[in-house]
Amino acid sequence: RIPGISVVVVVVVVVAVVVVDEMVLLLLSSSLGRSVCASVRMQSRLMSSASSQGRLLGEDCLGGKVAVVTGAGSGIGREIALQFAEHGGKVVVTDLNLFAAQETVALMRERGFGQEGSALSLKVDVTDAGEGQQRSGLGREAVGSVDCMGVNAGIQHIDPFEELSFDNWRKVVSVHLDAAFTCSQSAYKSMLAAGNGGSIIFIGSVH
């Protein structure tokens, strides 16, 4: 019902993994990061006027738009955050591990983007709805209203089905489903209040 707000679902399918090579993981993460960034660029292009489309398709195509990425301290989340920064976005890097989130911001600056005022690292437990909303508020105060929410945080717990405890089941569901709801709802409210549209992207995996 609300024009200008798009929802994108990205599913990573891993059929079988015998040996995980760090370079393969890096290439997968980087490729997925570019794909997610491209979907937001397309939304930006559709929302932009004809006079600004040329700028939006270049290196600065996100033009200062604000992206919040959960689980951005490593892997796919880190690459998504780096891609957003590289293309001119302001990025709020969130992770349960604050040091890892800070490392992501440091990488941005090493590569010449994500300078002071355009990148922020926050420790966020996405399973704590109150904390997530409070931290999101801090991010908005620091860099502006949210234009893109990247719901990427995830965990895994692998046990034989007959041995899997309900507590461990709930931990996984809490991160992948409950947090996806609370994080996206918080971002959606911010987008509605700002009235500028936006993108909500869900990252999931099946293996």
N, C-alpha and C positions, 0 to 999 in steps of 0.2 A: 504493500500500500504506500510505502514511502519511496518516492523516486530518488534516484541518485545513490542509494546504498546497495552495494552488491555483496553477495556471499559466494565465496569460492571454496570448494572442498578438494583438497589434494590428498590422494591416497598413494602411499609407497608400498608396492607389493614386492616382497622378497620371497622367492620360491624356495631356494635352498642356499645355505651358506656353509661351506666347508672350512675355508680359510678366509678371514677378513683382512684384506690388505689396506693399510692406512691410506695409500694413494687412491685406491678404488673408492673408499668411503669419502675422501676429500672431493673426488671428481663428482660422485653422486650428489653430495651436499651442495657443491658449487653449482651444478646443473639445475638442481631443484630450486636453489636460491634465485637463480636467474629466471626460472619459469614463474615463480611467485611474483618476482618484481615485475616481470612482463605483464602479468595479469592486472597488476595495479596501474601500470603505465597505460594499459588499454582503457581502464576505467577513467583515468585522468584525461586521456585523449577524448573520450566520449563526453566528459563533463566540461571540457574546455571550449573556449570560443575559437573560431577559425584563426583569429589573429595570433593565438598563443600556441597553436598545435605544433609549430616548428620547434619551439623550445622544449616542449614536453617529450618530443621524440629523441632528444639528444642526451648527452651525459647528465645534464641537469634537469632531466625530464620530470622528476618528482617535485621540482620547484619549491623545496622547503616544506612539503607535506610531512605530517607527523605520523610515524609508524611505531606502534608498540609491539614488541615480539617477545613472547614468553619462551622460556627454555633456550635463550639465545647465548648462553655461556659456552656452548660447544656444538659441534656437529651441524646438522641442517639448520637449526635456529641461528647459529652464529653466521652461517653463509647467507641466510636470508637478510639478517641485520646488516652485514657488510654490503650486500647488493643494494639495499635501500640507501645506505649512506653514500655509496659510490655514485648513485644516480640522483644525488641532490636532496635526499630526504633527511629530516631530523628523526633520530631513532632513540627510543627508550628501550634499552637492553635490560630485560629482566631474567632472573634466574634464582633458583634456591641457593646457589653458590655465588655469593657476591664477588669473590675473587675472580671467578670465571667470567662473570659479566663485565668486570673491570678490564679483564684481558681482551675481551671483544672490542671494547671502546678503544683500548690502547692500540689494537691492530688497525682500527679505522684511522687513527691519527698517524700511525706509521706509514700508511698508504696514502696519506695526504687528504683524507676527508674525515668527517665527523669531528670537526674542530670545536673549540670551546663554545658552548651554547647550542650545539647541534647534535650532541650525543650525551646520553645520561645512562648510568648503570644503577640498577636498583635490585636489592634482594627481595624477592617475592615468593611466598609460598602460595601457589595457585589454588591449593585445596582449602585455604582459609579465605572465605569470601570477603570478610571484613577487611582483612589485611590487603587483599588484592585491590579492593575499591579504594582504600586509603592511599596505597602506593600509586594507583592510577591517577588519583587526584594530585599527588605530588608531581607526577610526570607532566600532567597538563599545566600545572603552575609553572614548571620549568621551561617547557618547550612549546606549549600551546595545545589546543584541542586535538583530539585524535582523528586522523584521516584514514588510518589503516590499522586494523588489529590482526596480528599474526598469532593465532592460537596454536602454538607448536609444542609446548611442554609435554613430555611424555616419559613414562617409566615402563619397565617390564619386569615381570616376576614369573619365572618358568618353573613349574613343578608338574609332575604327572597329575592328570586330572583327579585321580582318586586321592592324591595327597595334598592338593591345593587347599589351604585354609581359607575360611571366609574372610578373615582379616586381611590377608594378602590380596584376595579378590577385590575387596573394597578399596584397598590402596590404589590399585590400578584403575578401577572404575572412577574413583574420586578425582584422579588426575586427568584422565582422558575424557570423561563425560561431564561430571559435576563442574570441574573447572572450566571446561569449554563453555558451559552455559553461563557461569557467573562472569567470566572474562568478556565474552562476547556481548552479554547484556549490558555490562558497564560501558563498553566502548560504544554500543549502539545508542545508549542514552546520551553520551557525549556528542555523537554525530548528529542526533536529532536536535539537541540544544544549539549546536553551532549552525545547523542548516546548510552545510556545504556538501552533504553526501559523504561517501566513504566506502571502504572495502573491508570485509571481515573474511579472513582466510583461515580455514581449518586444515591442519596437517595431521594425517593419521597413517598408520601402517598395518599391514596384514602379513604375518609370516608364521 
